[in-house]
């Protein structure tokens, strides 16, 4: 069952010839759209733009420690979308140092 962006993607890009395309190919096309090279580049761009100062500016009512926790949570979330070679603890550690 598709919802949200996946449903929009199906109706916009894949529904034109549903009988001529196998279910496996539809799944692969959807996966590539959401997890393909363009998606990974977008996640890397977000990763590179994430900084502690930005989190603090967006959360003025929170303490620096709370903002640091938000930063770490955001980076963990983004890390899952990075290329497999970049999902290491060393890469995350390096990003935390540069983000602060």
mmCIF file of the C-alpha atoms, coordinates in Angstrom:
data_MODEL
# 
_entry.id   MODEL 
# 
loop_
_atom_site.group_PDB 
_atom_site.id 
_atom_site.type_symbol 
_atom_site.label_atom_id 
_atom_site.label_alt_id 
_atom_site.label_comp_id 
_atom_site.label_asym_id 
_atom_site.label_entity_id 
_atom_site.label_seq_id 
_atom_site.pdbx_PDB_ins_code 
_atom_site.Cartn_x 
_atom_site.Cartn_y 
_atom_site.Cartn_z 
_atom_site.occupancy 
_atom_site.B_iso_or_equiv 
_atom_site.pdbx_formal_charge 
_atom_site.auth_seq_id 
_atom_site.auth_comp_id 
_atom_site.auth_asym_id 
_atom_site.auth_atom_id 
_atom_site.pdbx_PDB_model_num 
ATOM 1   C CA . UNK A 1 1   ? 0.000  0.000  0.000   1.00 0.00 ? 1   UNK A CA 1 
ATOM 2   C CA . UNK A 1 2   ? 1.511  3.322  -1.062  1.00 0.00 ? 2   UNK A CA 1 
ATOM 3   C CA . UNK A 1 3   ? 1.046  6.627  0.772   1.00 0.00 ? 3   UNK A CA 1 
ATOM 4   C CA . UNK A 1 4   ? 2.317  10.168 0.595   1.00 0.00 ? 4   UNK A CA 1 
ATOM 5   C CA . UNK A 1 5   ? 5.298  10.779 -1.667  1.00 0.00 ? 5   UNK A CA 1 
ATOM 6   C CA . UNK A 1 6   ? 5.443  7.137  -2.790  1.00 0.00 ? 6   UNK A CA 1 
ATOM 7   C CA . UNK A 1 7   ? 1.830  7.307  -4.001  1.00 0.00 ? 7   UNK A CA 1 
ATOM 8   C CA . UNK A 1 8   ? 2.484  10.615 -5.766  1.00 0.00 ? 8   UNK A CA 1 
ATOM 9   C CA . UNK A 1 9   ? 5.579  9.115  -7.422  1.00 0.00 ? 9   UNK A CA 1 
ATOM 10  C CA . UNK A 1 10  ? 3.570  6.110  -8.612  1.00 0.00 ? 10  UNK A CA 1 
ATOM 11  C CA . UNK A 1 11  ? 0.794  8.189  -10.178 1.00 0.00 ? 11  UNK A CA 1 
ATOM 12  C CA . UNK A 1 12  ? 3.216  10.693 -11.703 1.00 0.00 ? 12  UNK A CA 1 
ATOM 13  C CA . UNK A 1 13  ? 5.898  8.372  -13.077 1.00 0.00 ? 13  UNK A CA 1 
ATOM 14  C CA . UNK A 1 14  ? 4.858  4.721  -13.064 1.00 0.00 ? 14  UNK A CA 1 
ATOM 15  C CA . UNK A 1 15  ? 1.112  4.368  -13.654 1.00 0.00 ? 15  UNK A CA 1 
ATOM 16  C CA . UNK A 1 16  ? 1.198  5.092  -17.396 1.00 0.00 ? 16  UNK A CA 1 
ATOM 17  C CA . UNK A 1 17  ? 1.567  1.386  -18.328 1.00 0.00 ? 17  UNK A CA 1 
ATOM 18  C CA . UNK A 1 18  ? 0.859  -0.776 -15.241 1.00 0.00 ? 18  UNK A CA 1 
ATOM 19  C CA . UNK A 1 19  ? 0.141  -3.984 -17.181 1.00 0.00 ? 19  UNK A CA 1 
ATOM 20  C CA . UNK A 1 20  ? 3.404  -3.846 -19.126 1.00 0.00 ? 20  UNK A CA 1 
ATOM 21  C CA . UNK A 1 21  ? 5.552  -3.515 -16.002 1.00 0.00 ? 21  UNK A CA 1 
ATOM 22  C CA . UNK A 1 22  ? 6.039  -6.272 -13.458 1.00 0.00 ? 22  UNK A CA 1 
ATOM 23  C CA . UNK A 1 23  ? 5.516  -5.697 -9.760  1.00 0.00 ? 23  UNK A CA 1 
ATOM 24  C CA . UNK A 1 24  ? 9.254  -6.238 -9.126  1.00 0.00 ? 24  UNK A CA 1 
ATOM 25  C CA . UNK A 1 25  ? 10.158 -3.525 -11.640 1.00 0.00 ? 25  UNK A CA 1 
ATOM 26  C CA . UNK A 1 26  ? 7.672  -1.124 -10.035 1.00 0.00 ? 26  UNK A CA 1 
ATOM 27  C CA . UNK A 1 27  ? 9.247  -1.820 -6.643  1.00 0.00 ? 27  UNK A CA 1 
ATOM 28  C CA . UNK A 1 28  ? 12.744 -1.328 -8.035  1.00 0.00 ? 28  UNK A CA 1 
ATOM 29  C CA . UNK A 1 29  ? 11.799 1.954  -9.720  1.00 0.00 ? 29  UNK A CA 1 
ATOM 30  C CA . UNK A 1 30  ? 10.251 3.252  -6.500  1.00 0.00 ? 30  UNK A CA 1 
ATOM 31  C CA . UNK A 1 31  ? 13.278 2.166  -4.454  1.00 0.00 ? 31  UNK A CA 1 
ATOM 32  C CA . UNK A 1 32  ? 15.671 3.836  -6.907  1.00 0.00 ? 32  UNK A CA 1 
ATOM 33  C CA . UNK A 1 33  ? 13.637 7.027  -6.787  1.00 0.00 ? 33  UNK A CA 1 
ATOM 34  C CA . UNK A 1 34  ? 13.780 7.241  -2.991  1.00 0.00 ? 34  UNK A CA 1 
ATOM 35  C CA . UNK A 1 35  ? 17.148 5.587  -2.339  1.00 0.00 ? 35  UNK A CA 1 
ATOM 36  C CA . UNK A 1 36  ? 19.061 6.090  -5.588  1.00 0.00 ? 36  UNK A CA 1 
ATOM 37  C CA . UNK A 1 37  ? 22.114 8.270  -6.304  1.00 0.00 ? 37  UNK A CA 1 
ATOM 38  C CA . UNK A 1 38  ? 20.148 11.539 -6.429  1.00 0.00 ? 38  UNK A CA 1 
ATOM 39  C CA . UNK A 1 39  ? 18.577 10.788 -3.046  1.00 0.00 ? 39  UNK A CA 1 
ATOM 40  C CA . UNK A 1 40  ? 21.984 9.991  -1.545  1.00 0.00 ? 40  UNK A CA 1 
ATOM 41  C CA . UNK A 1 41  ? 23.443 13.256 -2.930  1.00 0.00 ? 41  UNK A CA 1 
ATOM 42  C CA . UNK A 1 42  ? 20.562 15.197 -1.374  1.00 0.00 ? 42  UNK A CA 1 
ATOM 43  C CA . UNK A 1 43  ? 21.122 13.514 1.993   1.00 0.00 ? 43  UNK A CA 1 
ATOM 44  C CA . UNK A 1 44  ? 24.857 14.263 1.791   1.00 0.00 ? 44  UNK A CA 1 
ATOM 45  C CA . UNK A 1 45  ? 24.045 17.920 1.050   1.00 0.00 ? 45  UNK A CA 1 
ATOM 46  C CA . UNK A 1 46  ? 21.785 18.035 4.121   1.00 0.00 ? 46  UNK A CA 1 
ATOM 47  C CA . UNK A 1 47  ? 24.512 16.266 6.139   1.00 0.00 ? 47  UNK A CA 1 
ATOM 48  C CA . UNK A 1 48  ? 27.103 18.849 5.114   1.00 0.00 ? 48  UNK A CA 1 
ATOM 49  C CA . UNK A 1 49  ? 24.760 21.761 5.890   1.00 0.00 ? 49  UNK A CA 1 
ATOM 50  C CA . UNK A 1 50  ? 23.883 20.524 9.384   1.00 0.00 ? 50  UNK A CA 1 
ATOM 51  C CA . UNK A 1 51  ? 25.638 22.571 12.064  1.00 0.00 ? 51  UNK A CA 1 
ATOM 52  C CA . UNK A 1 52  ? 25.172 23.134 15.768  1.00 0.00 ? 52  UNK A CA 1 
ATOM 53  C CA . UNK A 1 53  ? 24.756 26.901 15.216  1.00 0.00 ? 53  UNK A CA 1 
ATOM 54  C CA . UNK A 1 54  ? 21.832 26.246 12.851  1.00 0.00 ? 54  UNK A CA 1 
ATOM 55  C CA . UNK A 1 55  ? 20.152 23.953 15.390  1.00 0.00 ? 55  UNK A CA 1 
ATOM 56  C CA . UNK A 1 56  ? 20.640 26.554 18.147  1.00 0.00 ? 56  UNK A CA 1 
ATOM 57  C CA . UNK A 1 57  ? 19.190 29.300 15.937  1.00 0.00 ? 57  UNK A CA 1 
ATOM 58  C CA . UNK A 1 58  ? 16.105 27.168 15.186  1.00 0.00 ? 58  UNK A CA 1 
ATOM 59  C CA . UNK A 1 59  ? 15.615 26.218 18.861  1.00 0.00 ? 59  UNK A CA 1 
ATOM 60  C CA . UNK A 1 60  ? 16.232 29.434 20.779  1.00 0.00 ? 60  UNK A CA 1 
ATOM 61  C CA . UNK A 1 61  ? 14.190 28.242 23.768  1.00 0.00 ? 61  UNK A CA 1 
ATOM 62  C CA . UNK A 1 62  ? 16.403 25.168 24.291  1.00 0.00 ? 62  UNK A CA 1 
ATOM 63  C CA . UNK A 1 63  ? 19.744 24.882 26.041  1.00 0.00 ? 63  UNK A CA 1 
ATOM 64  C CA . UNK A 1 64  ? 22.965 24.159 24.183  1.00 0.00 ? 64  UNK A CA 1 
ATOM 65  C CA . UNK A 1 65  ? 22.979 20.589 25.531  1.00 0.00 ? 65  UNK A CA 1 
ATOM 66  C CA . UNK A 1 66  ? 19.449 20.008 24.218  1.00 0.00 ? 66  UNK A CA 1 
ATOM 67  C CA . UNK A 1 67  ? 20.473 21.458 20.847  1.00 0.00 ? 67  UNK A CA 1 
ATOM 68  C CA . UNK A 1 68  ? 23.490 19.147 20.759  1.00 0.00 ? 68  UNK A CA 1 
ATOM 69  C CA . UNK A 1 69  ? 21.173 16.195 21.363  1.00 0.00 ? 69  UNK A CA 1 
ATOM 70  C CA . UNK A 1 70  ? 18.949 17.388 18.496  1.00 0.00 ? 70  UNK A CA 1 
ATOM 71  C CA . UNK A 1 71  ? 22.031 17.683 16.266  1.00 0.00 ? 71  UNK A CA 1 
ATOM 72  C CA . UNK A 1 72  ? 23.122 14.133 17.095  1.00 0.00 ? 72  UNK A CA 1 
ATOM 73  C CA . UNK A 1 73  ? 19.596 12.796 16.491  1.00 0.00 ? 73  UNK A CA 1 
ATOM 74  C CA . UNK A 1 74  ? 19.389 14.609 13.148  1.00 0.00 ? 74  UNK A CA 1 
ATOM 75  C CA . UNK A 1 75  ? 22.787 13.271 12.073  1.00 0.00 ? 75  UNK A CA 1 
ATOM 76  C CA . UNK A 1 76  ? 21.851 9.711  13.060  1.00 0.00 ? 76  UNK A CA 1 
ATOM 77  C CA . UNK A 1 77  ? 18.687 10.041 11.003  1.00 0.00 ? 77  UNK A CA 1 
ATOM 78  C CA . UNK A 1 78  ? 20.582 11.406 7.984   1.00 0.00 ? 78  UNK A CA 1 
ATOM 79  C CA . UNK A 1 79  ? 23.328 8.794  8.351   1.00 0.00 ? 79  UNK A CA 1 
ATOM 80  C CA . UNK A 1 80  ? 20.914 6.033  7.311   1.00 0.00 ? 80  UNK A CA 1 
ATOM 81  C CA . UNK A 1 81  ? 20.417 7.742  3.947   1.00 0.00 ? 81  UNK A CA 1 
ATOM 82  C CA . UNK A 1 82  ? 24.121 8.186  3.208   1.00 0.00 ? 82  UNK A CA 1 
ATOM 83  C CA . UNK A 1 83  ? 26.101 5.920  0.927   1.00 0.00 ? 83  UNK A CA 1 
ATOM 84  C CA . UNK A 1 84  ? 27.015 2.708  2.773   1.00 0.00 ? 84  UNK A CA 1 
ATOM 85  C CA . UNK A 1 85  ? 30.718 3.651  2.795   1.00 0.00 ? 85  UNK A CA 1 
ATOM 86  C CA . UNK A 1 86  ? 29.908 6.825  4.724   1.00 0.00 ? 86  UNK A CA 1 
ATOM 87  C CA . UNK A 1 87  ? 27.814 5.213  7.468   1.00 0.00 ? 87  UNK A CA 1 
ATOM 88  C CA . UNK A 1 88  ? 30.759 4.683  9.789   1.00 0.00 ? 88  UNK A CA 1 
ATOM 89  C CA . UNK A 1 89  ? 31.233 5.864  13.357  1.00 0.00 ? 89  UNK A CA 1 
ATOM 90  C CA . UNK A 1 90  ? 34.411 7.683  12.275  1.00 0.00 ? 90  UNK A CA 1 
ATOM 91  C CA . UNK A 1 91  ? 32.483 9.674  9.654   1.00 0.00 ? 91  UNK A CA 1 
ATOM 92  C CA . UNK A 1 92  ? 29.818 10.582 12.235  1.00 0.00 ? 92  UNK A CA 1 
ATOM 93  C CA . UNK A 1 93  ? 32.488 11.533 14.784  1.00 0.00 ? 93  UNK A CA 1 
ATOM 94  C CA . UNK A 1 94  ? 34.235 13.753 12.243  1.00 0.00 ? 94  UNK A CA 1 
ATOM 95  C CA . UNK A 1 95  ? 30.933 15.448 11.364  1.00 0.00 ? 95  UNK A CA 1 
ATOM 96  C CA . UNK A 1 96  ? 30.147 16.118 15.021  1.00 0.00 ? 96  UNK A CA 1 
ATOM 97  C CA . UNK A 1 97  ? 33.516 17.819 15.448  1.00 0.00 ? 97  UNK A CA 1 
ATOM 98  C CA . UNK A 1 98  ? 33.116 19.983 12.350  1.00 0.00 ? 98  UNK A CA 1 
ATOM 99  C CA . UNK A 1 99  ? 29.466 20.778 13.099  1.00 0.00 ? 99  UNK A CA 1 
ATOM 100 C CA . UNK A 1 100 ? 30.353 22.178 16.499  1.00 0.00 ? 100 UNK A CA 1 
# 
